[in-house]
């Protein structure tokens, strides 16, 4: 690998296909090595056909050096070797200057087709070991259900942890760690009966004490976790015996059971997560890179900045996975500074390609997981500013209807300066620039997370044609959950319309109500109370629709774009099924 680094250093100094007169002493100084080592390096590069070297004998005589290979090709080879050696981060930093190169991306993606996907090897006892390698572009920052934020993190934890209940492929809630449950007539008391003999990955038996610990931990955190409001409805819980847990709710809440099927309610081991150095309250920050311990079909055996290795848990109570190992590889060669700008859903997967840009030219089959991602924009009317005026909000709504109605395409990830080409034709631009809507431009602050940076910039660039001046603020997920939203005028985010859509919409509208002036806030929260009190799903959906209609009519919520989550796969993949979020269920995958 060092030879690749040295070639890239030479390329940065001399460029390609240009003859340069240099001495070995010049090269030795540049490469920071001895005269003898420099000569060895030159010979190796000649043998690789990387350079042309016409030597001149004698001290001080200048030889001729020509670099023959594009730097991005060498950078790609360097990254391929780094992948094998798990030295990705160091390599990514050193080849960052070339990472935007189309050539480098093509080299790497072609190589990934062979490196990724299904691989078989023979174990020490001559057994067949099936490994699936899945590259993702997002870093896994946390695998503790309490701290996860990203879809990729939720995807991994869904295979490592289980909940009391789960959703099947039809979206129905069915038993999981509990084999059944009872509900009192007033729907405020819930009894869950655990299966016998379930073990965590460390060998500890699952008991009701682990369930109690999990939810007490969830309730005590100061973090703004997803579906936090539902977990706060638990008045008390206790282990009535080693295999029975009793929840008492403050009031009937028909989204309580759906909440228990989500990754946020996954059961953790008290023996593993309940130990703290100070013997006091559990810290409200994640233990970075701590290997998670769950009861799921896969256990985490390796986890660092580049690789998360899942291995089949042979004692899994719902049946062992067909795969023996899944290597989830974080690929950092989309320049670190722009890692999250390229796309909001992690990809690519090879053999299993999540959200494929194109499946043409290969023997792919493409299938929809029945999940949609809808990007939304909401107004913060709690902040004193221009959007307190309903007429200004209505104008923003009209502008967005005009802009997105003209075909803003999610696949357009170009320069935000090209937004005018994407959103409007030239005639409209000319007209709008000559007929400003306001005498004085109205300033707006738009806030979003890194994944939607490009969307926010394109939106800001376009709204300026309608008489606004926009500033885009980008925050981490934790900042976005905090005060950053409340300091902005417009907030750009997304709604995942999956099998948990009812719960997601409830959480969305509740969070959105925090941005609203008191009258609208009260109206939304009263309608949400009707949602959680209704036992009929169709009635809950109708009430959620009514909330959405109210927000749109008041120019408080704007729909931007919507696209499906799809997976392309090769015919060699068998047992393809999806979890509630539209991700492939790895436990059922197998390869003949």
C-alpha positions in Angstrom: 0.0 0.0 0.0 2.9 2.4 0.7 3.8 2.3 -3.0 0.4 3.7 -3.9 0.8 6.5 -1.4 4.2 7.3 -2.9 2.8 7.4 -6.4 0.0 9.8 -5.3 2.7 12.0 -3.7 4.6 12.1 -6.9 1.5 12.8 -8.9 0.6 15.8 -6.7 4.0 17.2 -7.4 4.5 16.4 -11.1 1.1 15.6 -12.7 0.5 12.9 -15.4 1.9 12.4 -18.9 4.4 15.3 -18.6 8.1 14.7 -18.7 10.0 16.1 -15.8 13.8 16.3 -15.3 14.6 15.2 -11.8 17.5 13.6 -9.9 17.1 10.7 -7.5 18.1 13.1 -4.7 15.1 15.3 -5.6 12.8 12.3 -5.4 14.5 11.1 -2.1 13.8 14.5 -0.6 10.1 14.5 -1.7 9.5 10.9 -0.6 11.5 11.4 2.6 13.6 8.3 2.2 17.2 7.3 1.4 18.8 7.4 -2.0 18.9 3.5 -2.1 15.2 3.2 -1.1 14.2 5.8 -3.7 15.9 3.7 -6.4 14.0 0.6 -5.2 10.7 2.6 -5.3 11.5 3.7 -8.9 12.2 0.2 -10.0 8.9 -1.1 -8.5 6.9 1.6 -10.2 8.6 0.8 -13.5 7.8 -2.9 -13.1 4.1 -1.9 -12.5 4.2 0.2 -15.7 3.2 3.2 -13.5 6.1 5.4 -14.7 8.6 5.9 -17.4 12.1 6.6 -16.1 15.0 7.5 -18.4 18.1 7.6 -16.2 21.2 9.6 -16.6 24.4 8.4 -14.9 26.6 10.6 -12.9 26.2 12.7 -9.8 23.9 15.7 -10.4 22.8 14.4 -13.8 19.0 14.9 -14.2 16.9 11.9 -15.3 13.5 12.1 -17.0 10.3 11.0 -15.1 6.9 10.5 -16.7 3.8 9.4 -14.7 1.7 7.1 -16.8 -1.3 6.2 -14.6 -4.2 8.5 -13.5 -4.0 9.3 -9.8 -7.7 8.3 -9.3 -7.0 4.8 -10.6 -4.1 4.4 -8.1 -6.3 5.9 -5.4 -9.0 3.3 -6.2 -6.5 0.4 -6.0 -5.3 1.9 -2.7 -8.8 1.9 -1.3 -9.4 -1.7 -2.5 -6.3 -2.9 -0.5 -7.4 -0.8 2.5 -10.7 -2.5 2.5 -9.0 -5.9 2.7 -6.7 -4.7 5.5 -9.4 -2.7 7.3 -7.4 0.5 7.1 -10.1 2.5 5.4 -10.2 5.7 7.4 -6.5 6.3 7.0 -6.7 5.6 3.2 -9.8 7.7 2.8 -8.1 10.7 4.3 -5.1 10.3 2.0 -7.1 9.9 -1.2 -9.7 12.5 -0.4 -8.5 14.8 -3.1 -9.5 12.2 -5.8 -12.7 10.8 -4.2 -15.0 13.0 -6.3 -13.5 11.6 -9.5 -15.9 9.6 -11.6 -13.1 7.3 -12.7 -12.2 6.5 -9.1 -15.9 5.8 -8.3 -16.3 3.6 -11.3 -13.2 1.6 -10.4 -14.3 1.2 -6.8 -17.9 0.3 -7.7 -16.8 -2.4 -10.2 -14.5 -3.8 -7.7 -17.2 -3.8 -5.0 -19.4 -6.0 -7.3 -16.9 -8.7 -6.7 -15.9 -8.0 -3.2 -19.5 -7.5 -1.8 -22.4 -9.8 -1.8 -22.3 -13.5 -1.0 -19.1 -15.4 -0.4 -18.5 -19.0 0.8 -15.4 -20.3 2.6 -14.5 -23.5 4.4 -14.2 -23.4 8.2 -11.7 -25.1 10.4 -13.9 -28.2 10.6 -14.5 -28.3 6.9 -18.0 -26.7 7.3 -19.4 -24.3 4.8 -19.4 -20.6 6.0 -21.7 -18.3 4.2 -20.9 -14.6 4.4 -22.8 -11.6 3.0 -20.9 -8.4 2.7 -23.0 -5.2 2.6 -21.4 -1.8 2.1 -23.1 1.3 3.5 -22.1 4.9 3.1 -23.2 6.1 6.6 -21.2 5.7 9.7 -22.7 3.5 12.5 -22.4 5.8 15.5 -24.5 3.8 17.9 -26.0 0.3 18.2 -27.7 0.8 21.6 -31.5 1.1 21.1 -31.4 4.2 23.4 -29.0 6.1 21.2 -29.7 5.1 17.6 -30.7 7.9 15.1 -30.0 6.6 11.6 -31.9 4.1 9.5 -28.7 2.1 9.1 -28.3 1.9 12.9 -31.9 0.8 13.2 -31.4 -1.8 10.5 -28.5 -3.4 12.4 -30.2 -3.3 15.8 -33.3 -4.9 14.4 -31.1 -8.0 13.8 -29.4 -7.9 17.2 -32.3 -7.1 19.5 -35.9 -8.2 19.9 -39.0 -6.6 21.4 -41.9 -8.0 23.3 -43.8 -8.1 20.1 -43.0 -7.7 16.4 -44.7 -7.0 13.1 -45.0 -9.8 10.5 -44.7 -9.3 6.8 -48.4 -8.2 6.6 -47.9 -5.5 9.2 -49.7 -7.4 11.9 -48.4 -7.2 15.5 -47.5 -10.8 16.6 -45.7 -12.3 19.6 -41.9 -12.2 19.9 -40.2 -12.3 23.3 -43.6 -12.5 24.9 -45.7 -15.4 23.7 -49.0 -13.7 24.5 -50.4 -10.7 26.4 -53.6 -9.6 28.3 -55.2 -6.2 28.5 -57.6 -5.0 31.2 -61.1 -3.8 30.3 -60.1 -0.2 30.9 -57.1 -0.8 28.5 -54.7 0.8 31.0 -53.1 -2.5 32.4 -51.1 -4.8 30.2 -49.6 -8.2 31.1 -46.9 -9.7 28.9 -45.9 -13.3 29.4 -42.3 -14.1 28.3 -41.2 -17.2 26.5 -39.1 -19.7 28.6 -35.5 -20.3 27.9 -34.6 -17.3 25.8 -30.9 -16.3 26.2 -29.0 -13.1 25.5 -25.9 -13.4 23.3 -23.7 -13.5 26.5 -25.6 -16.6 27.7 -27.8 -14.8 30.4 -31.4 -15.9 30.5 -34.0 -13.3 29.7 -36.3 -12.5 32.6 -39.0 -10.0 33.4 -36.3 -7.9 35.3 -34.6 -7.2 32.0 -37.9 -5.9 30.5 -38.5 -3.7 33.6 -34.9 -2.4 33.4 -35.3 -1.6 29.7 -38.3 0.6 30.1 -37.1 2.3 33.3 -33.9 3.2 31.4 -36.0 4.5 28.5 -38.2 6.6 30.8 -35.3 8.1 32.8 -33.3 9.4 29.9 -33.2 13.1 29.1 -32.7 12.3 25.4 -35.5 13.2 22.9 -35.8 9.6 21.7 -38.2 8.7 18.9 -41.7 7.9 20.2 -40.7 9.3 23.6 -44.2 10.5 24.3 -45.6 7.0 24.2 -43.0 5.6 26.6 -43.8 8.5 29.0 -47.4 7.2 29.2 -46.2 4.3 31.3 -47.2 5.1 34.9 -45.5 2.0 36.4 -44.3 -1.4 35.6 -43.2 -4.4 37.6 -42.1 -8.0 37.2 -44.9 -9.9 38.9 -42.9 -13.1 38.5 -39.7 -14.0 36.5 -41.7 -14.4 33.3 -44.5 -11.9 33.6 -44.4 -8.1 33.3 -47.2 -5.7 34.2 -47.4 -2.3 32.6 -49.8 0.3 34.0 -50.5 3.3 31.7 -51.6 6.8 32.7 -54.5 6.5 30.3 -55.5 4.2 27.5 -53.1 4.6 24.6 -53.8 2.7 21.4 -50.3 3.2 20.0 -48.7 1.6 23.0 -48.6 -1.9 21.4 -47.3 -0.6 18.1 -44.6 1.2 20.0 -43.5 -2.1 21.6 -42.8 -3.5 18.2 -40.2 -0.8 17.3 -36.4 -0.8 17.7 -36.8 1.9 20.4 -38.5 -0.6 22.6 -36.0 -3.4 22.0 -35.2 -5.3 25.2 -31.6 -5.0 26.6 -29.8 -7.0 29.2 -29.8 -5.5 32.7 -26.6 -7.4 33.5 -24.9 -5.7 30.5 -26.3 -2.2 30.4 -27.0 -1.7 34.0 -23.4 -1.6 35.2 -21.9 1.8 35.8 -18.5 2.8 37.1 -19.9 5.3 39.6 -22.6 3.0 40.7 -25.1 5.8 40.1 -27.5 6.7 37.5 -26.8 5.5 34.0 -25.0 8.1 31.9 -27.0 9.8 29.2 -24.3 9.4 26.6 -23.5 6.2 24.6 -20.6 3.9 25.5 -18.9 4.4 22.1 -18.3 1.1 20.2 -19.6 -1.0 23.1 -20.7 -4.3 21.5 -24.4 -4.6 21.9 -25.9 -7.6 23.7 -29.4 -8.7 22.6 -31.4 -11.8 22.0 -31.7 -11.4 18.2 -30.8 -13.7 15.4 -27.3 -12.2 15.0 -24.7 -11.1 17.5 -22.1 -8.4 17.0 -18.6 -9.9 17.1 -16.6 -7.0 15.6 -17.5 -3.3 15.5 -15.1 -0.4 14.7 -15.1 2.6 12.4 -15.1 0.5 9.2 -16.7 -2.9 9.9 -19.6 -4.2 11.9 -19.6 -8.0 11.8 -22.8 -9.9 12.6 -22.6 -13.7 13.3 -25.5 -16.0 13.5 -26.7 -16.7 17.0 -27.2 -20.5 17.0 -29.5 -20.4 20.1 -32.0 -18.0 18.5 -35.4 -18.9 19.7 -37.2 -18.3 16.4 -34.7 -20.4 14.4 -31.1 -20.0 13.4 -30.3 -17.7 10.4 -29.3 -19.3 7.2 -26.3 -17.0 6.8 -23.3 -17.5 9.1 -21.9 -14.0 8.9 -22.9 -10.5 7.7 -20.1 -8.0 7.2 -21.5 -4.4 7.1 -18.8 -2.2 5.6 -18.7 1.5 6.0 -17.2 2.8 2.7 -15.8 6.4 3.2 -14.6 7.2 -0.3 -17.3 9.7 -1.1 -15.1 12.5 0.3 -15.7 12.7 4.1 -16.9 16.3 3.9 -19.7 15.3 1.6 -20.5 11.9 3.0 -24.1 12.6 3.9 -24.9 14.9 1.0 -25.2 12.3 -1.7 -28.3 10.5 -0.5 -30.6 10.2 2.5 -31.1 6.4 2.4 -28.0 4.3 2.8 -26.7 2.6 -0.3 -25.3 0.9 -2.3 -25.9 -2.8 -1.5 -24.6 -5.3 -4.0 -26.4 -8.5 -4.6 -28.9 -6.7 -2.4 -28.9 -3.2 -3.7 -30.9 -0.8 -1.5 -32.4 2.1 -3.4 -30.7 1.3 -6.7 -30.0 4.2 -9.0 -30.3 1.8 -12.0 -30.6 -1.9 -12.3 -30.1 -1.8 -16.1 -27.3 -3.9 -17.7 -27.3 -6.6 -15.1 -29.6 -9.5 -14.4 -31.3 -7.6 -11.5 -34.9 -8.0 -10.3 -36.3 -4.9 -8.6 -38.9 -5.0 -5.9 -40.7 -2.4 -3.8 -40.7 -2.9 -0.1 -43.9 -0.9 0.2 -42.2 1.9 2.0 -42.2 5.6 0.9 -40.0 8.5 2.0 -41.8 11.8 2.0 -39.8 15.0 2.4 -41.6 17.8 4.3 -41.3 21.4 5.2 -42.9 22.9 8.3 -43.2 26.5 9.6 -42.1 27.6 13.0 -44.8 30.1 14.1 -43.7 30.0 17.7 -40.8 32.1 16.7 -41.5 35.8 16.3 -40.8 36.5 12.6 -42.3 36.7 9.1 -44.1 33.4 9.2 -46.3 34.6 12.0 -48.2 36.3 9.2 -50.6 33.9 7.6 -50.3 35.7 4.3 -46.6 35.2 4.2 -47.0 31.5 5.0 -49.6 31.2 2.3 -47.2 32.8 -0.2 -44.5 30.3 0.9 -47.0 27.5 0.3 -47.9 28.9 -3.2 -44.2 29.1 -4.1 -43.5 25.6 -3.0 -46.5 24.3 -4.9 -45.2 26.1 -7.9 -41.6 24.9 -7.5 -42.3 21.3 -6.7 -45.2 21.0 -9.0 -42.7 21.8 -11.8 -40.9 18.6 -11.2 -38.2 18.9 -8.5 -36.6 15.5 -8.9 -35.0 13.7 -5.9 -32.4 12.2 -8.2 -31.0 15.6 -9.0 -28.1 15.9 -6.6 -26.2 18.6 -8.5 -24.9 22.0 -7.6 -27.5 24.0 -5.7 -26.8 26.8 -8.1 -28.5 24.6 -10.7 -31.8 24.7 -8.8 -33.4 27.1 -11.3 -32.8 24.5 -14.1 -34.4 21.8 -12.0 -37.4 23.7 -10.6 -38.4 26.2 -13.2 -38.0 26.9 -16.9 -36.1 30.0 -18.1 -39.3 32.0 -18.9 -40.6 31.7 -15.3 -37.2 32.7 -13.9 -37.1 35.8 -16.0 -40.6 36.8 -15.1 -40.1 36.2 -11.4 -36.8 38.1 -11.3 -38.5 41.1 -13.0 -41.6 41.0 -10.7 -40.4 40.6 -7.1 -43.1 39.6 -4.7 -42.0 41.9 -1.9 -40.5 45.4 -1.9 -37.9 44.3 0.6 -36.7 40.6 0.6 -38.0 38.6 3.5 -35.3 36.8 5.5 -35.9 33.1 6.3 -33.8 30.6 8.1 -34.1 27.0 6.9 -32.9 24.2 9.2 -32.2 20.5 8.3 -29.9 17.6 9.0 -26.8 16.7 6.8 -28.6 14.2 4.7 -30.9 16.9 3.3 -28.3 19.6 2.9 -28.6 19.7 -0.9 -32.4 19.8 -0.7 -32.3 22.8 1.6 -29.8 24.6 -0.5 -31.8 24.1 -3.7 -35.0 25.2 -1.9 -33.3 28.3 -0.6 -31.9 29.2 -4.0 -35.3 28.9 -5.6 -37.2 30.8 -2.9 -34.9 33.7 -3.4 -36.6 34.1 -6.9 -39.9 34.7 -5.1 -38.7 37.6 -2.8 -37.1 35.7 0.1 -33.5 35.7 1.3 -32.7 32.3 2.8 -30.0 31.1 5.2 -29.5 27.3 5.5 -28.5 25.9 8.9 -27.3 22.3 9.1 -27.3 20.5 12.5 -26.6 17.0 13.7 -29.5 14.8 14.6 -29.1 15.7 18.3 -28.9 19.5 17.5 -32.0 19.1 15.3 -33.9 17.5 18.2 -33.0 20.5 20.4 -33.3 24.2 20.1 -32.0 24.5 16.5 -35.5 23.9 15.1 -37.1 26.4 17.4 -34.6 29.1 16.2 -35.5 28.6 12.6 -38.4 29.7 10.3 -38.6 26.6 8.1 -37.7 23.0 9.1 -36.9 20.4 6.4 -37.1 16.8 7.3 -38.8 13.5 6.2 -41.5 11.1 7.1 -40.9 7.4 6.5 -44.2 5.8 5.4 -43.7 2.2 6.4 -45.6 -0.3 8.6 -45.1 2.0 11.6 -46.6 4.9 9.7 -49.4 5.5 12.2 -46.9 5.8 15.0 -44.5 7.9 12.9 -47.2 10.3 12.0 -48.3 10.7 15.6 -44.8 11.4 16.7 -44.3 13.8 13.7 -47.4 15.9 14.4 -46.7 16.0 18.2 -43.2 17.2 17.5 -44.5 19.7 14.9 -46.9 21.1 17.4 -43.9 22.4 19.4 -43.2 24.8 16.5 -46.8 26.3 16.5 -48.4 29.3 18.1 -50.6 28.4 21.0 -54.0 28.2 19.2 -52.7 25.8 16.5 -50.7 23.9 19.0 -53.8 23.3 21.2 -55.9 22.2 18.1 -53.3 19.6 17.0 -52.7 18.2 20.4 -56.5 17.8 21.0 -56.8 15.9 17.8 -53.8 13.7 18.7 -55.6 12.8 22.0 -58.5 11.5 19.8 -56.1 9.4 17.8 -54.6 7.6 20.8 -58.1 7.0 22.3 -59.5 5.3 19.3 -59.4 1.5 19.2 -60.3 1.3 15.5 -57.3 1.7 13.1 -59.4 3.3 10.4 -60.6 6.0 12.8 -57.1 6.7 13.9 -56.0 7.1 10.3 -58.9 9.4 9.5 -58.0 11.6 12.5 -54.3 11.8 11.5 -55.5 12.8 8.0 -57.6 15.5 9.6 -54.6 16.8 11.4 -52.6 16.9 8.2 -55.4 18.7 6.4 -55.5 21.3 9.2 -51.8 21.9 9.0 -51.8 22.2 5.2 -54.8 24.5 5.2 -53.2 26.8 7.8 -50.0 26.8 5.6 -48.0 25.2 8.4 -46.9 22.0 6.6 -45.8 21.6 3.0 -45.2 18.3 1.1 -42.1 18.4 -1.1 -41.3 15.1 -2.7 -42.0 11.4 -2.2 -40.3 8.3 -3.5 -40.4 4.6 -2.8 -37.7 2.6 -1.1 -36.8 -0.2 -3.5 -34.4 -3.1 -3.5 -32.7 -4.7 -6.5 -31.4 -8.2 -6.1 -29.7 -10.9 -8.2 -31.5 -14.2 -8.9 -29.0 -16.0 -6.6 -30.8 -14.4 -3.6 -33.4 -16.5 -1.9 -35.7 -15.9 1.0 -36.1 -12.2 0.4 -38.5 -10.5 2.9 -38.6 -7.1 4.5 -38.9 -5.7 8.0 -41.3 -2.9 9.0 -39.0 -0.2 7.7 -38.5 -1.8 4.3 -35.1 -3.2 5.0 -34.2 -6.7 4.0 -34.6 -9.3 6.8 -31.2 -11.0 6.9 -32.4 -14.0 9.0 -34.3 -15.4 6.0 -31.7 -14.7 3.3 -29.9 -17.7 1.8 -27.9 -18.5 -1.3 -28.0 -22.0 -3.0 
